[in-house]
Structures are given as structure tokens and as C-alpha cells.
Amino acid sequence: MLVDLAHTKTEDGVTLSGIVLEPERPRADLLVDAMVMVHGSGGNFYLSPSNPRAAKLRDLGIPAALFNTRGHDVIGGRAGKIRTGNAYEMLSETHHDLRAMVGVMAERGYRRVGIWGSSLGAVRVVLAQAKNQDTNVAAVISLAPLRFSHAYYASCEMAEEHLRNYETAKALAAAGRGHEIMFVDFPNPGAYFSADVYLDRHCSEHYDVTKAHTNEIACPLLILTGSEETHPRMRDAGRDMAALCEGRDNVTWTHLEGADHGWHNREEDLFRVVPEWLGMG
């Protein structure tokens, strides 16, 4: 079994680093030849919960890659004029990252690549494939997707906190200080975002995969959610994504009773459902 350190550069000049795990005997009889794992908010390729899951895929005969997105960690650094890290990441740019990651695996000869994202990563993979329509992507797995909707947040039980953050972010942006960091407890507890990012990500409808984008994916799509996901940013997101795609046979939604955000408490179920969906007998 091989583990390679890999680097790739996006179309807009951001270098992404990661690892590729390749089995000695890759499977060639599944829905995908390889899988790219995409981390969640402030994650990275070396400490993400996706890391041991990628190792499990490799042990099942599926080559797997994990890369930092431009939103890796809370504060990343700079790539030219682009600030990196979750606090600065504009999700409108996430398709560049996914195209570059999939490209690494395509260059290694894998022509049917799956993209598997968790939490924020679950939104990234949907947004990216809807935008890219990458022919090298053969399957999308959206595990524990989030809902980004100002309208929804403004009417939920935590509306007061969200609207307070909204007014603070608007005031900073109006004063030319949109790059300044805000500490917030909604929608992510204990999170840091620039005012510009808070407005773009949480105070708009641009990235609401429950109302758009999901139905633009043509390849097989697996949506996984759990009954313990009760926070407004995740509650019923999978249900509404599936409803958006009603009548389309490429979409499977599995909602697991008792599962938490990301199915971390139901790892055995995760590695029963995903391999079966990929065609592993």
C-alpha cells in the first residue's frame, strides 16, 4: 500500500497539498475507480475525520485522496491576493479546488472519480460538481450537508443571534472593514469569519443546496443525514435536497435514525451503506 504526498494548483493560483492512498490491488468493478475526500469547516487533510475513512476505503481497494481546500484550518495564509482559511473562504471559488483535486486522480489514470464531502465539504462537492460538470466525476457523496440560507436563519429559533451577526457584519463591510474577523456562535459555535465571508456565506441564498445546485448534478448522488442533526444549519437539509431532486433516479437519500452529524457515532453503518451504494457485494 502506498501513501504519496501530493500538490496541485488551482486555476486561480492556489496551491493545495494533500495525500493519495493507493491499494496494492485497486478495485475496477465499482461505481468509481478512486475517491477524493473533502473536509469540513476549518479542516485539513492531516487531522480531518475523513483521514481514517480514506484509509478504510484504501483497505477496501479504493484509492483515496485527501487535500486541503483553500478553506483549510481557521486561518490559512495567502495565495497571491487570495486569503486562505475557513474565515476567508468564498464558497463561490470552491469549484476551482475540486477541479484541481479530481485532476490529480485523473492524471494518475483514474477516470471515474468519486467526490465525498462531509459537513461543509458536503456542500462543497455539490456546488463544485453543479458548476464544473466534471466528466471525470462519476459519483458524489454528500455526508451531513448544511443549509446556507439567510431567510431560513432569520426565521429559526436562533434568529436573534444570526440577525445580530448580520448587522455587525454589514456595519463592518460598509466601513470598509469587511476583512476584519468576527467571533460568532451562530451558525458555527465558536467560529471566526471575516465580515465579508459572514455576509456572503450566511446572509445570502447563493449556496443553499436545498433550493438549488443539487438538482444540477447528473451523476449518481448519495445524500446521508442523521436524526441527531437538529441544529438549524443542518436540520432537514438532506430531506429538502432529496425533494428538490424528486423524480430523478440518480439521487439516493439515506436518513439514519440515531446518527449524529457526519455519522461519527455510526461508523459501521457508514461503511455498510457507502460500499453497497458503490456496488461492493
URGIFEN-V793209 format. One record per backbone hydrogen bond with DSSP energy under -0.5 kcal/mol. CO is the residue of the C=O (numbers start at 1). NH is the residue of the N-H. E is the energy in kcal/mol with one decimal. If there is no record, write none. Layout:
BEGIN
((CO/NH/E) (CO/NH/E))
END
This chain:
BEGIN
((2/22/-2.7) (4/20/-2.5) (6/18/-2.6) (8/16/-3.4) (10/13/-2.0) (13/15/-0.5) (14/10/-2.5) (16/8/-2.3) (17/68/-2.9) (18/6/-3.0) (19/66/-2.5) (20/4/-2.7) (20/22/-0.6) (21/64/-2.6) (22/2/-2.6) (33/63/-0.7) (34/114/-3.0) (35/37/-0.5) (35/65/-2.4) (36/116/-3.1) (37/39/-0.5) (37/67/-0.9) (38/118/-1.7) (40/43/-2.1) (43/73/-2.2) (44/48/-1.1) (48/51/-2.0) (49/53/-0.8) (50/54/-2.4) (51/55/-1.8) (52/56/-1.7) (53/57/-2.1) (54/58/-2.5) (55/59/-2.2) (56/60/-1.2) (57/60/-0.7) (57/62/-2.7) (58/61/-1.8) (61/27/-3.2) (61/63/-0.6) (63/35/-2.6) (64/21/-3.7) (65/37/-3.3) (66/19/-2.5) (69/72/-1.4) (70/85/-3.3) (71/42/-0.7) (71/86/-0.6) (73/86/-2.9) (74/87/-2.5) (77/84/-2.4) (79/82/-1.8) (81/83/-0.6) (82/79/-2.7) (84/76/-2.5) (85/88/-1.7) (85/89/-1.1) (87/194/-2.6) (89/91/-0.6) (90/93/-2.2) (91/94/-1.3) (93/96/-1.4) (93/97/-0.8) (94/98/-2.0) (95/99/-2.1) (96/100/-1.9) (97/101/-2.4) (98/102/-2.6) (99/103/-1.8) (100/104/-1.4) (101/105/-1.3) (102/106/-2.4) (103/107/-2.4) (104/108/-0.9) (105/110/-2.3) (106/109/-1.7) (109/111/-0.8) (111/113/-0.5) (112/33/-3.6) (112/34/-1.3) (113/138/-2.4) (113/139/-1.0) (114/36/-2.9) (115/117/-0.5) (115/141/-2.7) (116/38/-3.1) (117/143/-2.6) (118/121/-2.3) (119/122/-0.8) (119/123/-0.9) (120/123/-0.8) (120/124/-2.5) (121/125/-2.4) (122/126/-0.8) (123/127/-2.9) (124/128/-2.9) (125/129/-2.1) (126/130/-2.3) (127/131/-1.8) (128/132/-3.7) (129/133/-2.3) (134/137/-1.5) (136/113/-3.2) (136/138/-0.6) (138/220/-0.7) (139/115/-2.1) (140/142/-0.5) (140/222/-2.8) (141/117/-2.5) (141/143/-0.7) (142/144/-0.6) (142/224/-2.4) (143/119/-2.4) (146/148/-0.6) (147/149/-0.7) (149/153/-2.7) (150/154/-2.6) (152/155/-1.2) (153/156/-1.1) (156/159/-1.6) (158/162/-2.0) (159/163/-3.1) (160/164/-1.7) (161/165/-2.1) (162/166/-2.4) (163/167/-2.3) (164/168/-2.0) (165/169/-2.7) (166/170/-2.6) (167/171/-2.2) (168/172/-2.1) (169/173/-2.6) (170/174/-2.5) (171/175/-1.4) (172/177/-3.1) (173/176/-1.6) (177/180/-1.8) (178/196/-2.8) (180/195/-1.9) (182/184/-0.6) (182/193/-2.0) (184/191/-2.6) (187/189/-0.6) (188/191/-1.0) (191/184/-2.8) (193/182/-3.5) (194/198/-2.6) (195/199/-2.2) (196/200/-2.4) (197/201/-3.1) (197/202/-0.5) (198/202/-2.0) (198/203/-0.7) (199/203/-0.9) (204/150/-1.7) (205/208/-1.3) (207/209/-1.3) (208/211/-1.5) (208/212/-1.4) (212/214/-2.4) (213/216/-2.0) (214/217/-1.4) (216/218/-0.5) (220/140/-2.3) (221/223/-0.5) (221/252/-2.8) (222/142/-3.2) (223/254/-2.9) (224/144/-3.2) (225/256/-2.7) (226/229/-1.5) (228/230/-1.5) (231/234/-2.1) (231/235/-2.7) (233/147/-4.1) (234/237/-1.9) (236/240/-2.2) (237/241/-2.2) (238/242/-2.5) (239/243/-2.2) (240/244/-1.9) (241/245/-0.9) (242/245/-0.6) (243/246/-1.5) (245/248/-2.2) (247/249/-0.5) (248/251/-1.0) (250/221/-3.1) (252/223/-3.1) (252/254/-0.5) (253/255/-0.5) (254/225/-2.2) (254/256/-0.6) (255/257/-0.6) (256/227/-2.0) (256/259/-1.7) (259/228/-2.4) (260/262/-0.6) (260/263/-2.1) (263/266/-1.5) (264/267/-0.5) (266/270/-2.3) (267/271/-2.3) (269/272/-1.3) (269/273/-3.0) (270/274/-2.5) (272/276/-1.6) (273/277/-2.3) (274/278/-2.1) (275/279/-0.6) (275/280/-3.0) (276/279/-1.1) (278/31/-2.5) (279/281/-0.6))
END
